[in-house]
Amino acid sequence: ASGMRTQIFLLALAICIAHAAVPVIFDTDVGTDFDDSAAIASAVQNPDVDVKLILTATGDTVARAMIVAKFLTEINRTDIPIGVGVKTDLPAGPLFGWASDFNLSRYPGQVYMDGVAAAASIITASMSAGETIQIIAIAPCNNFPSLLSRFPSVVKGAAVHAMSGSIYRGYGNSTTPAAEYNVRVCPACATAMYHAGWPVAITPLDTCGTVRLAGAAYDTLLAGSSRPSWLLTQSLLYWAKHLPVDVSATTTIWYDTVAAYMASGPAPLLQFTDIRVRITSDGFTTVDPSGDPVRAALAWAPGGEDQFEAGLAALIAGQ
């Protein structure tokens, strides 16, 4: 009987482990381009993801934290802590005004003004519990030099999934690689992230650079019954009006949603290639045999991008 109880316990434990949500930390410049908001919405709607912290990056990081705080409050997810990251002199984004009426002091959840230290604390605690934190890096990497210099041991307890770089394809699916924004803003910061020694997986422009919702997928999002889909749509309309850009028939490119997808599991809709890269001083991500190892999503599986866009819309819409 004792042996049977042990077997039942081990089976139950295995089932729990198999269904354990993936612990993630977002590193985001939400408020500039809208894809950050979409990536965050997809993660909070995903039962396979456990968002441990949303850390703001670059520019006015307090104002970015206000955007996060308003969004999380409106969708009743104030269990998610917010971290204020390293401030830089980048200009405000089109979405900043949307949250200008929401002071951080109103946020019922935890706000860490030293968000980098908060991220390190979460990673350290997860290491003690035998977990690896998946960092969804969807911003210029300005927080990473601080994180790695102040808390170097975090590389043992985290892996990075980044919207980063341009290997063979550039913006607009061009065959000419580009100095991708998240790298170009601070090439030295990106180098620090790539060179840290933790596992790094990237979705460069080669795969994320054409992702947008249109047609049936966009209709699914707009008709969504979930609170996140309604709020995302309202903030999208505000953002588009103040940019301005026309989103009546299609979204803009939602680059960052692919990184969030990668962090949530095996990502079978993508095709990965192990390469080595080097960051140039002008922000290009070049293949170099002596560079840092990365697992790069360089192509979609057959039909993968269409499936991803349809699934992304359904996920956010609560279907």
N, C-alpha and C positions, 0 to 999 in steps of 0.2 A: 504493500500500500504506500509505504514511504517513497519507494522508487517511482511509483506511478504519479504521486503528487509532485515529485521533483521534475519528472518529464513534462507534466502539465504546466508547471511554473516556467520551465525553460521555453516551452512552446509559446506561452503567453508573453514572455519577455521578448522572444524573437519577433512576435507580431508587433509588439509595441515599438521595438527598434525599427522594424521595417516601415512603420508608419510615422516615425518621429519627424516632425517638421524641421526643415533646414534652418539653422540660426544664421541670420544675416545682419550686417551693418551696411546702411546706405552711406555713401560719400557723394553728396549731390550739390549742384549749383542750381537748384530749383528756382524758377522765377525768370530765367533768361530765355532759354528755349523751352518748349512745352513738353518735350519728351520725358524730362525728369518727372513731371507730375504724373504722366501716364505710367511710367515705370513703377513709381511708388504705389499708385492705385492698383496696378496688377499684382504687386506683392502683398498688399494688405488684404486682397481678395483671394489670395492663393492659400488653401489650407495646408499646402506642403511647405510653406514658408513661415518662419517665426522672426518677425522684425524686432531685433533687440535694440536698435538705435538708428535714428536718422541724423546724420552729421552734415551740417552745411559747410560749403566750401566756396572760397573766393568772393571778392567784392564785399558787400555789406552782409556779413554772415548772420547778423542779428535780424536784419530784414528778411533774409531767406528763412530763418527759423520761424519768423512770424507767419510766413506762407505755410510752412509745414504745420505749425500749431493750429492755424485756422482750419486747414484741411482735415487734420486728425480729429479736432473737436467736432466739426460738422458731421463726421461719419462715425462718431462715438468710438474712436480708437485712441483715447487718451491714455491707454495702458502703454503706449509706445513712447519711450523717452526721446527727447530731442537734444542734440549736442550742437553748440555754436563753435564753428571751426575758425581757422586762421583767416583774418580779415586781409583783403588786398584792395588795390585801388581801381578794380574793374567797375564799370558803370552799372547803375541799377537796370533791372530787366523789366519787360512789359507787365509782368504779373505782380510787381511789388505793390502797386496801388490797390490791387484786389484785397490785400491783407493789411493795408495801412491802418485800418480801424481795429486791428486785433493786437493788443499789447501782450507780450509774452507772459506778463504776470497773471493774465486771465487763463492761461493754460492749466487745466487741472492736473495734468501729469507732470513728470519730472523734466526739468530743463537744466542742462549742464552748460554753464558759461565757458568752461574749459572742456569743450567737446572732445578734443583729442585725448585728454586724460581719461574721459569717460569711456571712449572706445577701447583704450588700452586696458582699463579695468574689466570691461566686459570680456575681452579676449582672454585675459589672464584667468578670470573666473571660469570661463568655458574650458580652458586648458585643464584646469583642476578637475573638471567634471568629465574629461575625456572627449570633449567636443572640439570641432574645428569651426571657427567663425568664417563665413563666406562674406567677404567684403565686395559689395556691388559698387564699383568705382565708376561713376558717371559724371565726373567733373574734371576740370584741370586738377592736377595732383598736388596742389599747394599744401594740403594737410599732411602729406606723407613724409616729407623731411622732418617735420616736428614729431610725428608719431614714431618714426624709426630712430631718431637721435635720442629722444627722451625715454623711449620704451623699446629698446632693441629686441627684447625677448619675444615680442608679439609675433615675429615671423615664424615662431614655432607653433603658433596656435591659430593661424589664419591662412586663408587662400584668397586670391583676388580674381574677380571676374570684371573686366573693364571694357567699357566702350572707349576704345583707344586705337589710334593709328590708322594708317592707310597703306596697305601692302602692295597690291597690284591694281586696285581700283580707287578712284578719287571721288569727289563730290559729284552727284548727278550720274553715278555709275560710269564716270569717265575712265578711259583706259590709262590715264595719266595719274599716278599717285599724287596725293596732296599732303600738305602740312596740316594734319587734322587738328581741329581746335583744341581738344583736351590736352594734346601734346604740345601744340604750338604756344599756348599761353605761358607755359613754364617747362621748357625741355629738360632742365636740370631736375625739376620735381618729378617728371615722368621717368627720367633715368633712375632716380632713387627708388621709385616704385618697382620698376622692372628688375633692378639689380639687387633687391633686398634679400632674395634667397627663398622666399615663399613661392608656392605654385601660382603661376599667373596664366589665366586664360583670357583671350581678348576677342571681341567682335569688332574688327576694324570696319572702315567704310565699305570694304568688299562685301560684307553681308548686311550690316545694319543700315547702310546708306540708301536703301530703296524701300524701307519698311514704312508703310502708311496705311491708314484705313480708308477705304473707298467702297462704293457699291454696297453689297449685302453686308459686309463687315461693318461699315460705318453705320448703316441702318440699324444693325444689332446694338451697337453702342448707344446710339441716340434714343433707341426705344427701351433701353435697359431699365430694369425695375430696382436695381440696387442703389443705395445712397451714394456710394463712390462714383457710379456711372453718372448720376444726375449732377453731382457736384463737379466732377471732372468736365462735363459738358459745359456747365455754366462758367467755370473758370477758363475753359478753352475759348469761349466766345468773348470773354473779357480780354484775354491775352491777344486774340486775333484782332480785335477792334483797336487795341492800343499799339499794335506793331506797325502798320496794319497789314493783314494778310487775309485772303479769302478762304474760309474753311467750310463753305456751304456744301461742297460736294466731296471733299476729301480733307483729311488731316494733313498737317505738315509731316515731315519725316520724323518718325519716332525711334530714333537711333537707340536710345537708352533702354527701351523695353527688351531688347535682345540680351543685354547683359543681365537683366533681372531674370529672364528665362534661363539663361545658362547657369545661374547660381542656384536655381531651384531643383536641379537634378541632372540627369545624363544629357539632356538636350538632343534627342535623336533627329530633330528636324534640321540640324546643322551638320556640316562635314568639317572635321577638325584636322589640322596638320601641325605637327611639331616643327617649329622653326626657331631660329635664333635671330634676335633683332638688336639693332643699335639705334639710339635716338641721336639725330644730328642737332647741331646748335641752332639751326633754323626750323626745327620742329618736324622733320620728316622721320618716319619709322622705316628703317631700311633693313633688309635681310642681310645678315652678316654672320658667317660661320663662327666668329669669335665673340658674338654678342650674347645677350641673355636669353635663356630658353623660355619660350612661351608656347602655349597651346592655342593656335589661332583658328577661329572659325572663318575660313576663307571662301566657303561656298555653302549654299543651301542644298540639302538633300532634294532629290526630284520631288517637286510639288511642295517642298517644305515651307517656302515663304508664304504661299497662299494659305496653307494650313495654320501657320503661325499667326497670321493676321486675323483669320477667322476665330481661332482659339483665344487670341488676346482680347478681341472684342467681346466674346461670350464670357470670358473670365471676369472682366471688369463689369460687364452688364449683370452679372449674377446668375447666368444661365448654366 
